[in-house]
């Protein structure tokens, strides 16, 4: 939020009269500026917090706006943005612990995004949840007063305009900041870097849904499986919905949905909002798909595809949310023969296949209680990138007649819910807090006979299975190449199997084979631009630098907005003896992602080769953002030893079952 936010006392608000109203100064206290007129009585807020542990009454900070925007205000009133601060017990518990660990100044890391009405006053010496400011969440005038599109570095690097907000002429321009329509504003808080002031150690990447989207096909427009229609954060999370006649912000009878739907089922349940819980669950259903595919007699691959979520699934905070595969096998009489991932007393057994990025602390233990200051590494990442199939493997027991797999999700795991909910006052809200709802995202069920799945042939399912296998170890990659080549023979006009087979061949070190497959894909219409990256990477593996660079140059023409493009091109230009070109590519990369270690490294090399100033600064930034590879390897080894039931997640295609 920085210094501009601290000066919010100059920002005006809508005056009390409903007719001929104008935004006028609301006093020197920044909190009152964000909250605005018509806030609930402080005693009512305190009474609600004492009774339930949080306030969920009439919303704080939208009273003035609701006069002209009743639909938007009502939508926002149920959103996770409204319940971002100490009106969210799941956040409150982690925030208290972080405040205790890092003090008032360090707490701004949380507060600048979660607690803007508190952050405007500076360091929070002591957290007092039973205040209007602490229960305000992210109000209307936070997002709608941003001065400009924030830089792509996250951590609340936004500034707010301080000029009055007019009613009537000029109102729309004043409250519609740059970057609002394409989601750039979202990245100011949905992208996180953990600096030394947080970690007490060194810089690390935290939650990053913004670049999870920007690197994917919904932003870049390319994937082996085909390019989906481009979509931004706003398109998916704030689509246009029908509006009432009273909603002044509607266009063509529709308005952006300010519920900002995501995975907020637990937040809705705790306050008894069954409507928002059901709507959030419906939003999650179908976000990814699940299929069963035969790998060998008695061996089944559960193939997962994130086909509808623009960033890796699941997004958000992977140290406390849960997505997993529930696997069940039944005999001919319907009796259960085997299972995995079935909740036991609300807790997920250790053998379940989890779909998450797993952070660990300095001991190599899974991060607990949202202690982000203790994060030292991510030891595995089984999340589902957009349009990239992944698989987990299960063995069938003897006598299997039916197999069923479900992809399940809940916003908080049972252990974290217990940690967060214990401090709440006894009552219905506390009881609901302990039980975050489980949502079935997708399911598949297939009959089995003699260890084989009984289902019709489906080339598209086979293609997804082959692409998932291409990311496995050597045996799986060989099987993938053969399977995908056979699929291409059946449909010679489809370039997708060739691209997948080329990926598998590259994984096997068969560079010429990969290039031959890519040449065949080039001759077909609608081949994805991903082929340029596959060719450049395969050639670079074999140190064939000039042709690798030529392929990367074509990639930059086709996909100029992604980090991978410019990171690859900067490296290849360096290796090709072109420091001027490498510097230009590194600068393009750092304009997209100022925290990218590769960008700073290539910039350092280019400046050194050119004898230009700035090499020392580039080296310093590289060393600051460089992943601690040695520590990561050590922690993975420790994690494997300390948590053997979780260790299969470290393998490309984990194997489950007896």
Secondary structure, DSSP 8 states (H G I E B T S, - for coil): -HHHHHTGGG-EEE-S-SSS--EEE--S-HHHHHH-TT---HHHHHHHHHHHSS--SS-SS-TTGGGT-HHHHHHHHTSTTTTSSTT-HHHHHHHHHHHHHHHHHHHHHHHHHH-HHHHTTS--SS---SSTGGG--S-HHHHTTB-S---TT-TT---B--S---SSTTHHHHHS-TTTTTTTTGGGTSEEEE-HHHHSS--EEEEEHHHHHHTSHHHH---TT-------HHHHHS-EEE--TT-TT-BTTEEE-TT--SSTHHHHHHTT-HHHHHHHHHHHTTSSEEEEEEEETTEEEEEEEB-S-SSSBS-S-TTT-EEEEEEEEE-TTS-EEEEES--BTTB--TTSEE-SEEEE-TTS-B--TT-GGG--EEEEE--B-BT--EEEEEE--TT--EEEEEEEEESS-HHHHHHHHTTS-SSHHHHHHT----EEEEEEEEEEETTEEE----HHHHHHHHHHHTTS-HHHHHHHHHHHHHHHHH-TT--HHHHHHHHHHHHTT-HHHHHHHHHHHHTSTT--THHHHHHHHHHHHTT-HHHHHHHHHHHHHH-TT-HHHHHHHHHHHHHTT-HHHHHHHHHHHHHH-TT-HHHHHHHHHHHHHHT-TTHHHHHHHHHHHS--HHHHHHHHHHHHHH-TTTGGGGSSS-EE--
